[in-house]
Amino acid sequence: MTNLLGNLTNSRRSTNPSKSGQAKQPSGVLAKLLSPDVLAPIAVGVLVLLIWEIGVWATGTPPYLLPGPSLVIRTLISEWGTLFPSLMITLQVTIVAFIGAIVSGLAVAILFTQSKWIERSFFPYAVMLQTTPIAAIAPLIILWVRQVVEGDQATFVSLVICAWIVAFFPILSNTTLGLNSADHNLLNLFQLYHANRWQTLRYLRLPSALPYFLGGLRISGGLALIGAVVAEFVAGTGGTRSGIAYQILMASFNLQIPKMFAALLMTTVSGIAIFAILTWLSDFLLRHWHESAIKREN
Amino acid sequence: MTSANVAFTLSNVSKTYSNGTIALQDLNLTVKDGEFVSLLGPSGCGKSTVLRLVAGLGQMSTGQLEWGDAFRHKLAFVFQEAALMPWATVEDNVRLPLKLAGMSKPLVKQAIAEALALVDLQGFEKSYPRELSGGMKMRVSIARSLVTHPDMLLMDEPFGALDEMTRSRLNSDLLNLWQQKLWTVVFVTHNIYEAVYLSNRVVVMAARPGRVVADIPIDAPYPREDNFRTSPLFTSYCRQLSDALAEATQSPAELSTEPRSRYDVVNSIA
């Protein structure tokens, strides 16, 4: 026994320095940036932009048909003053709807796992929410909300509701699946130690559901942004609180295609940023135990 | 036998699963306080079902379970897999039963340290299960079951998935602990050698339907050293058990034909 333990402790000691050594190396970040994982997609991107730029220049395509990348960037800088505030409005809608979807999705999923009957009765309606085309019902939602809420706030509230409808279901369905995926031996163990419902939820079901929940977030984060943009397209609202979709719409009406591209670029980058943040969050929360966040060692 | 030294008695227990499988039929079993009893049998003979019924996981179809008078029956269950929470450290896994019982903090710390010391896992408090070997995970699982100071351990093929060397080491460690702590142990296994090495008594079960076919006391003194495994006494018990298993694994149809060789039977069990 002592012998075995000695071996184990040794192997443990030998793994520890390598871990801390990795953290201490400042060149680690640089090495990561120079890795093929980063360099390869950058190379592809640069190549495509070059071909695009040269193609536009060589064929003499007018900017109102297809602006070159450099023109899009120049427009982005010159129009920053109008575009950025609009993006912020859209991101506000997105974030409020996303948080709403997280809270409601988690709450309803917990409710579902507490009673099979509740799940059976309500799950089909949650699916209906997902399958209803948002572009079709957005005008209706805007109309209804205007009956209840006054002024500028009405648009904001209706956009949030539309984005929420799109973002809600992935969180609900993923979290429900996760809460039901707790290890059966551990469920037996909890029963054996007379754990109550709350303890089983808190110490077993919620941690088991965490990877699924985070997967749902990654899907819903982007969907919330798309939901907000689509709803705004339908609403077509101007005024002081107009979002990025309004800018895209107006730019295309006025044939300001470079501005339209610039606004589109901002939206896409925001979507990528949301996904990146949520991926980082997922890896961070699961770093100690879940396969998705652990580097394979072979 | 007075009821004072009886741990529990199962009488006329039957269990039929909802899909119609008869897991147990008319099973009678009495386990005495402080006994180390192994349930030995081929897969599907209902030995795990017996354990689950004793633990109160699941209902018996007919029959009853009676606990001995003086028995506190504070149970701990060790599963076939280590069944650890992958998101929790070794320490937090061992803490679980105490946390569920709402034990106060200073006592918890001491209890965890004691339990980890019993299974020789000091220094691994902050490790995560995925960083441990199969044998070490099983030790954590055992530490978790010991932390509540149980007086009965129910073990469902706990070492079945481990390699032979780790298995025999954990077997010796388990016997040492058993002698210190005076638990009652019900140990499910399909390994004849393990059953003989560990037990006071081996209960042989047969499948379809699950029932007891032999109840063989292992009359060898404790502590059992490693050389017990190579003694003639050990070998003769193994032979006796494999004969009992040979009978148990033969269906009535097979009984009418020529009996299978003992070697085949042992193979089919191991």
Interface residues (C-beta under 8 A of the other chain):
Chain A: M1 L4 L5 L8 T9 R12 D183 N185 L186 N188 L189 F190 Q191 L192 Y193 H194 A195 Q199 Y203 L204 P207 L210 H288 W289 H290 I294
Chain B: R52 A55 G56 L57 L75 F77 F79 Q80 E81 A83 M85 P86 W87 A88 L96 P97 K99 L100 A101 D120 G123 F124 S127 Y128 P129 R130 S133 M136 T148 R169 D173
